[in-house]
């Protein structure tokens, strides 16, 4: 039985299983593997699966692909990008690495790494956000929620993309019912045919936000790097947050720093940590030799 080596890493509590395609062959269908290995009862347990792959052209140093815990393929993950940078720093000595995602190339800079290579701080340039579209989302759109008196009758959403879709909601109190029930419904709302991530934002002040996230394909996670960037971008566009100042985004799993520069580029700063390394038995899949890819 083939044993597939992996490393589990996390950024601010957002944890993924990483497969290093520079060092070993990759499975033929990572989506199937993502469901199995991400299960927190019968697998390793994670918010999803990420592959680190060799580049096919010279516009990047590595390619990152990701799958959510339900096996659906994702487009962008700010926390996983920092973890990929940690892996490439410790195994290939990259101080600055260009990582291609499904939608854009992101440059990640190493700020600090522990001597044992097990953790570090990184800054990622996630590029620009699209202009936010404001939508009114009535509770009546969702039959299972229509009679829920513990939920507001309608919400104002700010929809935008930072390489993946987000719906940002500013609220006085991000309750479990809002995040887990209304959030799950919005993530699958017909206005978002491909689904969306949903961020619930409590404003402490204009340099400090508290955020909870419902991620499409994974449910509530302890942190979301692209979501933190989407929240700051929406806040800047609405005139609620300043430009060119670090905004502290406090999430259940940790704290990230986001700054929108005058040129509208979003800078995400935060930790990446190795949890452990191991191997996973591949029973039904044949490894995909990346060196043979076109």
C-alpha positions as CSV (number, residue, x, y, z in Angstrom):
1,X,0.0,0.0,0.0
2,X,1.4,3.4,-1.0
3,X,2.1,5.8,1.8
4,X,1.6,9.4,0.9
5,X,3.8,11.8,3.0
6,X,2.0,15.0,4.3
7,X,2.6,17.8,6.6
8,X,-0.2,19.4,8.7
9,X,0.2,23.2,9.1
10,X,-1.9,26.0,10.4
11,X,-2.1,29.7,10.2
12,X,-4.1,31.4,13.0
13,X,-5.9,28.1,13.6
14,X,-6.9,27.6,9.9
15,X,-5.4,24.1,9.4
16,X,-4.7,22.2,6.2
17,X,-3.0,19.0,5.1
18,X,-0.2,19.9,2.7
19,X,1.3,17.6,0.0
20,X,4.7,18.7,-1.2
21,X,4.9,17.9,-4.9
22,X,8.5,19.0,-5.0
23,X,9.5,16.0,-2.9
24,X,6.9,13.3,-3.8
25,X,4.3,12.3,-6.3
26,X,0.7,13.6,-5.9
27,X,-2.5,11.7,-5.9
28,X,-4.6,11.5,-9.1
29,X,-7.8,12.9,-7.5
30,X,-7.0,15.3,-4.6
31,X,-10.7,16.1,-4.1
32,X,-11.5,12.6,-3.0
33,X,-8.5,12.5,-0.7
34,X,-9.5,15.9,0.7
35,X,-12.8,14.5,2.0
36,X,-11.2,11.5,3.6
37,X,-8.1,13.1,5.1
38,X,-9.9,16.2,6.4
39,X,-12.5,14.3,8.4
40,X,-11.8,15.2,12.0
41,X,-13.2,11.8,13.3
42,X,-11.9,9.3,10.7
43,X,-9.0,11.2,9.1
44,X,-6.2,13.5,10.1
45,X,-8.6,16.4,10.5
46,X,-8.3,19.8,8.7
47,X,-10.2,22.5,6.9
48,X,-9.0,21.1,3.6
49,X,-6.1,19.8,1.5
50,X,-3.4,21.8,-0.3
51,X,-0.9,20.7,-2.9
52,X,2.4,22.5,-3.4
53,X,3.4,21.9,-7.0
54,X,6.3,22.7,-9.4
55,X,5.6,25.7,-11.7
56,X,4.9,25.2,-15.4
57,X,6.2,28.6,-16.4
58,X,8.5,31.3,-15.1
59,X,5.9,33.7,-13.6
60,X,6.0,31.9,-10.3
61,X,8.2,29.7,-8.1
62,X,5.4,27.3,-7.0
63,X,1.8,26.5,-7.7
64,X,-0.7,26.1,-4.8
65,X,-4.0,24.2,-5.3
66,X,-6.5,23.7,-2.6
67,X,-9.6,21.7,-1.8
68,X,-12.1,22.3,0.9
69,X,-13.0,19.7,3.5
70,X,-16.1,18.6,1.4
71,X,-13.8,17.9,-1.6
72,X,-14.8,21.0,-3.6
73,X,-11.9,23.0,-5.1
74,X,-11.1,26.4,-3.7
75,X,-9.6,29.4,-5.3
76,X,-7.6,31.2,-2.7
77,X,-6.4,30.9,0.9
78,X,-4.3,33.5,2.6
79,X,-3.5,31.3,5.6
80,X,-2.4,28.4,3.4
81,X,-0.2,30.7,1.3
82,X,1.9,31.6,4.4
83,X,2.2,27.9,5.3
84,X,3.4,27.1,1.7
85,X,6.0,29.9,2.2
86,X,7.1,28.3,5.4
87,X,7.6,25.0,3.7
88,X,9.5,26.5,0.8
89,X,11.6,28.5,3.1
90,X,12.7,25.6,5.3
91,X,13.1,23.1,2.5
92,X,14.3,25.3,-0.4
93,X,15.6,28.5,1.3
94,X,13.1,30.9,-0.3
95,X,13.0,34.3,1.5
96,X,10.6,35.7,-1.1
97,X,8.4,33.3,-3.1
98,X,5.8,33.8,-5.9
99,X,2.9,31.4,-5.5
100,X,0.4,30.8,-8.3
101,X,-3.2,30.2,-7.0
102,X,-6.2,29.5,-9.2
103,X,-6.8,33.2,-9.8
104,X,-3.6,35.2,-9.2
105,X,0.1,35.1,-8.4
106,X,0.8,36.1,-4.8
107,X,4.2,37.1,-3.5
108,X,4.9,36.0,0.1
109,X,7.9,37.4,2.0
110,X,9.5,35.7,5.0
111,X,9.6,38.1,8.0
112,X,10.9,35.7,10.7
113,X,11.3,31.9,11.1
114,X,12.2,30.0,14.2
115,X,15.6,28.2,14.3
116,X,13.9,24.8,14.2
117,X,11.9,25.9,11.1
118,X,8.6,24.9,12.7
119,X,6.9,28.4,12.7
120,X,7.3,31.9,11.4
121,X,5.8,35.2,10.4
122,X,5.1,36.0,6.8
123,X,3.6,38.9,4.7
124,X,1.6,38.2,1.6
125,X,0.6,40.6,-1.1
126,X,-2.9,39.4,-2.1
127,X,-3.4,42.1,-4.8
128,X,-6.6,44.2,-5.1
129,X,-10.2,43.6,-4.3
130,X,-13.1,44.1,-6.7
131,X,-15.5,46.9,-5.9
132,X,-18.0,45.8,-3.3
133,X,-21.7,45.3,-4.3
134,X,-24.2,46.0,-1.6
135,X,-27.1,43.4,-1.4
136,X,-30.1,43.2,0.9
137,X,-30.6,39.6,2.0
138,X,-34.1,38.9,3.5
139,X,-34.5,36.0,5.9
140,X,-37.6,35.0,4.0
141,X,-35.4,33.8,1.1
142,X,-34.6,30.7,3.2
143,X,-37.6,28.6,4.3
144,X,-35.8,26.9,7.1
145,X,-35.0,30.3,8.7
146,X,-38.2,32.2,7.9
147,X,-39.8,31.6,11.3
148,X,-36.6,32.2,13.3
149,X,-37.2,35.1,15.7
150,X,-33.5,34.9,16.9
151,X,-32.4,36.1,13.4
152,X,-32.9,39.5,11.8
153,X,-35.5,39.8,9.1
154,X,-32.9,41.0,6.7
155,X,-29.1,41.7,6.4
156,X,-27.0,44.0,4.4
157,X,-24.2,42.2,2.6
158,X,-21.1,43.7,0.9
159,X,-20.1,41.2,-1.9
160,X,-16.6,41.4,-3.3
161,X,-13.7,39.2,-4.4
162,X,-10.0,39.0,-3.5
163,X,-9.4,36.1,-5.8
164,X,-12.3,34.2,-4.2
165,X,-15.8,35.4,-3.3
166,X,-16.8,37.0,0.0
167,X,-19.9,38.4,1.6
168,X,-19.1,40.8,4.4
169,X,-21.7,41.6,7.1
170,X,-21.0,44.3,9.7
171,X,-22.9,43.5,12.9
172,X,-23.0,44.5,16.6
173,X,-22.8,40.9,17.7
174,X,-21.8,37.9,15.7
175,X,-23.9,35.2,17.4
176,X,-23.7,31.5,16.7
177,X,-27.1,31.7,15.1
178,X,-25.9,34.4,12.7
179,X,-22.6,32.7,11.8
180,X,-23.7,29.1,11.7
181,X,-27.3,29.3,10.5
182,X,-27.7,32.5,8.5
183,X,-24.0,32.2,7.4
184,X,-24.5,28.7,6.0
185,X,-27.7,29.9,4.2
186,X,-26.0,32.9,2.6
187,X,-23.0,30.8,1.5
188,X,-25.5,28.8,-0.7
189,X,-27.9,31.7,-1.5
190,X,-29.1,31.7,-5.1
191,X,-27.5,35.1,-5.6
192,X,-24.2,33.3,-5.3
193,X,-24.5,30.4,-7.7
194,X,-20.9,29.3,-7.1
195,X,-21.2,29.9,-3.3
196,X,-19.5,32.4,-1.2
197,X,-17.5,32.8,2.0
198,X,-19.3,34.9,4.7
199,X,-17.6,37.2,7.2
200,X,-19.3,38.6,10.3
201,X,-17.6,41.7,11.5
202,X,-17.8,43.4,14.9
203,X,-16.0,46.8,14.9
204,X,-14.0,47.5,18.0
205,X,-12.5,50.7,16.4
206,X,-11.3,51.7,13.0
207,X,-8.0,49.8,13.5
208,X,-9.4,46.7,15.3
209,X,-12.1,44.2,14.1
210,X,-13.4,41.0,15.5
211,X,-14.4,38.5,12.7
212,X,-16.0,35.1,12.4
213,X,-16.1,33.3,9.1
214,X,-18.3,30.7,7.5
215,X,-16.3,29.2,4.6
216,X,-18.0,27.6,1.6
217,X,-17.1,24.0,1.5
218,X,-15.7,23.8,5.1
219,X,-18.2,25.6,7.5
220,X,-17.0,27.8,10.3
221,X,-13.2,28.0,10.5
222,X,-11.0,29.5,13.1
223,X,-9.6,32.0,10.7
224,X,-9.6,33.0,7.0
225,X,-6.8,35.1,5.5
226,X,-8.5,36.1,2.3
227,X,-11.6,36.8,4.4
228,X,-9.6,39.2,6.6
229,X,-8.5,41.0,3.5
230,X,-12.0,41.1,2.1
231,X,-13.3,42.6,5.4
232,X,-10.6,45.4,5.4
233,X,-11.2,46.1,1.7
234,X,-15.0,46.4,2.3
235,X,-14.4,48.7,5.3
236,X,-12.1,50.9,3.3
237,X,-14.5,51.1,0.4
238,X,-17.4,52.0,2.8
239,X,-15.2,54.7,4.5
240,X,-15.1,52.9,7.8
241,X,-11.4,52.0,7.8
242,X,-8.3,53.9,6.9
243,X,-5.9,53.4,4.0
244,X,-2.2,52.5,4.6
245,X,-2.6,51.6,8.2
246,X,-2.4,48.1,9.8
247,X,-5.8,46.9,10.8
248,X,-5.9,44.1,13.5
249,X,-8.3,41.4,12.5
250,X,-9.1,39.2,15.5
251,X,-10.4,35.8,14.7
252,X,-11.3,32.8,16.9
253,X,-8.0,31.1,16.1
254,X,-5.6,34.0,16.1
255,X,-4.9,37.6,15.0
256,X,-3.9,38.8,11.5
257,X,-2.8,42.2,10.3
258,X,-4.2,43.7,7.1
259,X,-3.2,46.9,5.4
260,X,-4.7,48.3,2.2
261,X,-2.1,50.4,0.5
262,X,-2.8,53.6,-1.5
263,X,-2.6,51.6,-4.7
264,X,-5.4,49.4,-3.2
265,X,-3.1,46.3,-2.8
266,X,-3.9,44.3,0.3
267,X,-1.0,43.2,2.5
268,X,-1.7,40.3,4.9
269,X,0.7,39.5,7.8
270,X,0.4,36.6,10.1
271,X,1.9,33.3,11.4
272,X,2.4,29.9,9.9
273,X,3.1,26.8,12.1
274,X,3.9,23.2,11.4
275,X,1.6,20.9,13.5
276,X,3.1,17.5,12.6
277,X,4.2,15.4,9.6
278,X,3.0,11.9,8.8
279,X,1.9,9.6,6.0
280,X,-1.5,8.6,4.7
281,X,-2.3,5.2,3.1
282,X,-3.5,5.5,-0.5
283,X,-5.8,2.6,-1.1
284,X,-7.7,3.3,-4.2
285,X,-5.7,6.1,-5.9
286,X,-2.6,5.9,-8.0
287,X,0.0,8.7,-7.3
288,X,0.2,11.4,-9.9
289,X,3.8,12.0,-10.9
290,X,4.0,15.7,-11.3
291,X,7.2,15.6,-13.2
292,X,5.2,14.1,-16.1
293,X,2.7,16.9,-16.1
294,X,2.7,19.2,-19.2
